[in-house]
């Protein structure tokens, strides 16, 4: 899937998160990396940290737990941010808009399995 493929009409699909509890957290992680996670959602995720630590048997913040589950290194945050900026520039050059959620879906599809 190329960058501009995300602008093509996609068939209607079932809820993106149905049967994939980790996916919503992964999407939130990517949104946070690109500075697009709203404060309310981040606060809710911070409140969930004790439960996430229990579920995934992993210490740390919600972000650290997600990175551990995906086997991401700490520098992934900067890599995601850089990729966002690069793809924003490509979209501008093509006179299209790349929304944060389009980027998230593209990133997750290419880089995350089994969510």
C-alpha positions in Angstrom: 0.0 0.0 0.0 1.5 3.3 -1.1 0.9 6.6 0.6 -1.7 7.8 -1.8 -3.6 4.4 -1.6 -5.2 5.7 1.6 -7.2 8.2 -0.4 -8.9 5.6 -2.5 -12.4 4.7 -1.6 -12.4 1.7 0.7 -15.3 -0.7 1.1 -17.2 -0.3 4.3 -15.8 -2.4 7.1 -16.7 -3.6 10.5 -15.5 -1.7 13.5 -11.7 -1.4 13.3 -11.3 -2.5 16.9 -13.7 -5.4 17.0 -11.9 -8.4 18.5 -8.6 -6.4 18.7 -8.3 -4.9 22.2 -4.6 -3.9 21.7 -5.3 -2.1 18.5 -7.0 0.9 20.1 -4.0 1.3 22.4 -1.5 1.0 19.5 -3.5 3.6 17.6 -3.4 5.9 20.6 0.4 5.3 21.0 1.0 6.4 17.4 -1.3 9.4 17.7 0.7 10.4 20.8 4.0 10.0 19.0 2.8 12.5 16.3 1.3 14.9 18.8 -2.3 14.2 17.9 -3.6 12.4 21.0 -6.1 14.6 22.8 -5.6 15.3 26.4 -8.7 13.5 27.5 -7.7 10.3 25.9 -4.2 10.5 27.3 -5.7 11.1 30.8 -7.9 8.0 30.4 -4.9 5.9 29.3 -2.9 7.1 32.3 -5.8 6.1 34.6 -5.7 2.6 32.9 -2.0 2.0 33.6 -2.5 -0.2 36.7 -5.0 -2.4 34.8 -2.7 -2.5 31.7 0.2 -3.5 33.9 -1.9 -6.3 35.3 -3.3 -7.5 32.0 0.1 -7.5 30.2 2.1 -8.4 33.3 4.4 -5.5 32.4 5.5 -2.5 34.5 5.6 1.1 33.3 3.5 3.7 31.7 0.8 2.8 29.1 3.3 3.8 26.4 6.0 1.6 27.8 3.6 -1.3 28.0 2.6 -0.9 24.4 6.2 -0.6 23.3 7.0 -3.8 25.2 4.1 -5.7 23.7 5.1 -4.6 20.2 8.9 -5.1 20.9 9.5 -1.5 19.9 12.7 0.2 21.1 12.4 3.6 22.9 13.6 5.5 19.7 10.4 4.4 17.9 8.7 7.6 19.1 11.1 9.7 17.1 11.0 7.4 14.1 7.2 7.6 14.0 7.2 11.4 14.4 9.8 11.7 11.5 7.8 9.4 9.3 4.6 11.5 10.0 6.5 14.7 9.0 7.9 13.0 5.9 4.5 11.7 4.8 2.9 15.1 5.5 5.4 16.7 3.1 4.7 14.0 0.5 0.9 14.6 0.8 1.4 18.4 0.5 3.5 17.9 -2.7 0.6 15.8 -4.1 -2.0 18.4 -3.0 -3.8 16.0 -0.7 -4.5 16.0 3.0 -3.1 13.2 5.2 -5.1 13.1 8.4 -3.6 11.8 11.6 -5.9 8.8 11.6 -5.0 7.9 8.0 -1.4 8.0 9.0 -2.0 5.8 12.0 -3.9 3.2 10.0 -1.1 3.2 7.3 1.6 2.9 10.0 -0.1 0.1 11.9 -0.9 -1.8 8.7 2.8 -1.7 7.6 4.5 -2.1 11.0 2.3 -3.9 13.5 1.1 -7.5 13.3 -1.3 -9.4 15.5 -3.1 -6.5 17.1 
